[in-house]
Amino acid sequence: MKQFVILLSIAVLLCGCNNKPAQEKPLPQNNPTVNGESINDTPSDSEVVAVKELIKKAHLAVCNDDAAIFAQCFVASDTMKSFIDTTFVGAKIQHQLEEAIVKRFGEEGWDLFCSPSDNPDRPDGVFLFSFNVPPKDEAWWDDPDVDIEIDMDDLVGEFYNPWQGITTPLRKQDGRWLYDFTQAFPPEALADVEKMQNTILKGMQHGLDLLKQENIKVIDLNVEMGKLIFGNDEDEQK
């Protein structure tokens, strides 16, 4: 189950599952020091600004339905292309679901979807799938809770997205900061990650289809999407 959750947290990248642990990758700690202070590893304000521009670029690419620009935000490789493409589709469908839920149930309904444990209609003993997304029309990358860490010695870093509870690895390449998920898993894990990605996409599409039903409730979305994504194997739920 632990491996399943780790793969899930990687697979959703911009499609964070609430109440699931984020992928963590500690930065190197053995940096040269002078008088007890690290040297050559302290990012300048301009480096932090550059990472924020990357976050903004990827977010606006999703909002503007621009897959080509989105792909430019990642360390490129032939093996990662399918992963990046699927991640883009997943990021788009998140916003579609949010808009559809708000249209049907209002902002209160969206809040309940994002926090199903607070829903008085929640059943016991089942997975409840949910996610949260950064606001489309706000400069959320300037939020102080967006935690950016950079190791200038190795030109790597990471940033924590508080909206989705996900830590995303970064790499500076050819003078640009990029998302670098080659740090997060080896090539042999890609097949499992992409399989999970596609399962999540099917689950979210299922949520859109459910919203067309007349008597659907918010908790039904959490439950039915959870069934499709996580299955009903009791051993997997432990």
N, C-alpha and C positions, 0 to 999 in steps of 0.2 A: 504493500500500500504506500510506503514511503516513496519508492521510486515512481509510482503512479502520480503522486501529488507533485513531485519535483518536475516530472515531464509536463504535467498540466500547467504548472506555474510558468514554465518556459514557453509552452505552446501558445498561451494566450497573450503574452507580451503586452499588447495594447488592449487586450480583452480580459482584464483581470477578474478572477473569480473571488468574490468576497469570502472571507473566513478561510482562505487557503494560504499556507505559508509562501512567502516570496522566495524566488531564487536568490541565494546569497553567494557572493564571491568576495571574500576579504581582499583588500589591497595589500601589497607587500609592506611589511613593517620594518625591515632591516635597511633603513636609509642612512647615509653618512650624516654625521652630526658635527657641529662646532659649538663648544660650550653648552652641550646638551640640547641644541636646537637642530632640527633637520635642515639640510641644505639641498638645493637643486630639486626639491620635490614640492615646493609651494607654488600653487598655480596663481597666476596674476588675475586681476579682475577681468582682463580681456579674455582669458581662457574660459572663465566661468560664463561670461557673456556669449562666447562662441558656442558653448554647450547649450545654453538657453536658445540660441538661434537654431541649433539643430532640432531641439525639441519642438520649437515653434514651426519649423519647416515641415517636419513629419506630420504634426497635427493638422496644419493647414492643407497639406497634400491630401489627407483623408477627407477633410471638409469640402475640398474642391474637386474630389474624385479624380485625383491626378496620380495614378499608379507609378508613372515614370519618375516624378519628383520624389515620391515616397521611397522608391528603390534607391535613389541617390543618397539616402540618409543611412545606408547600411554599408559595412565592409562587404564588398562584392566578391562572390565566388560562384562558380557554376553549381556547386552542391547546395548553396543557400538560396538560389533563385526561387524555387518552388515554395520554400518556407516564407520568404519575403512576400511573394504574391499572395499566399494564403493569409498571412498576417494582415495585409492591406484589406482584403475582403472582410476579414473578421472585424477590423476596426470600423469599417463602414457600416456593417450590419448592426453593430452596437448602437450607433446613433439612430439607425432606423428603428430599432426596437425601443429605444428611449422615447423617440418622438411618437411612436404608435401607442406606447403605454400611457404617456402623458395625454395624448388626444383622447384616449378611451377612459382613463381613470383619474386624470388630473395629476398635479404635482404630488399630492398625498399618495396616490397610487404608485407613483414612481419611487417615492421614499420607502414604501412598504416592499416593493419589489427588490430594492437594493438592500434592505434589512429584513429578510423574511423571518428571522427569529423574533422580531417585534410584532409580527402579524398574529392577531389572536386566533386566526383560522388555521394556523400551521398545524400539520399533523405530526405525530411523533414517529421516530424511527426511520425516516426517509431522508435522502439527500435533497437539499433545496438549492438549486442552482441560481446564482445571481451574479451581477457584476455592477460596477460603477464606471462612469466615463468622465473625463475632464469636460468642462463646459465648452461648447463650440465657440462661443463668442466672447470669451474672457482670456486675458493674458495670464493663464494659470501657471505658466512656467516661471513667473516672477513671484509666485507664492513662496514665502519663507520655508514652508514645509517641504518644498521640493529640494531635497538634499543632494547636492552635487559634490562628489569627491574626485580629486584628480591626483594622480601620481605622475609628476612631470619627468621623473627619472625614466620610467618605462613607457611614457606616453599612453597610459591607460587610465581608465576611471570608471565611474558608475554614477547613476543618478537614481534617486528614489522618488517614485511617483505616488504621492499620498492618496490620489483619487482611486488608484487601483491596487495599491499595496505591493507594487512590483519594483524590484531593483534591476535596472538595465545596464549591462556592461557597455563601456565605451572604448574607443581607440582613436588616437590621432594618427591620421594617415595622409601623407602628401599635404600637410598643413591644414587638414580639416578634421574636426571631430565627427565621428560616425558611431552608430550603434554597431556593436560587435558581438554577435551571439556565437561566433566561433569560440569565444572564451567559455561559453556556458555549457556546451556539450560537444562530445566528439562526433565525427562524421557518422560513426556507426549507430548513433542514437537518433539520427535524423528521421529514419523511417518511422520510429515509434512516435516522435514528436509530431510529424506531419499527420500520422494516423489520428492522434488526439486532436490536432487542429481541425481536421475535417469532421470529426465527431462533434466538436463544439459548434462548428458552423451549422451542421445539420440540426443541432439542438436549438440554436438561435433562430434558424429559419422556421423550425417547428413552432417556436414562440410566436413568430409573426403570423403563422397560419392559425394558431389558437386564438389570436386576437380577433379573428373574423367570426368566431362563434358567439352566439347571442348571450349565453348565460355564463361565460367564462369569468372567473374571479382572478384577482392578482395572484393569490397563493397557488392557484392552479397552474399558472405559468412557471412558478418556481418548482413545483412538484413534477410537472410533466417534462419540463426541460431537464430536470435532474435525473428522471428515469431514463431518458434517452441518452444522456451524456455519461452517467455513472452506472447505469444498469441497476439490477435488483439483487445482485449477489451479496448475501449477508456477510460473507467472509471478506469481501472487498470493502465493506463499510466499517470494519473494525480497525 
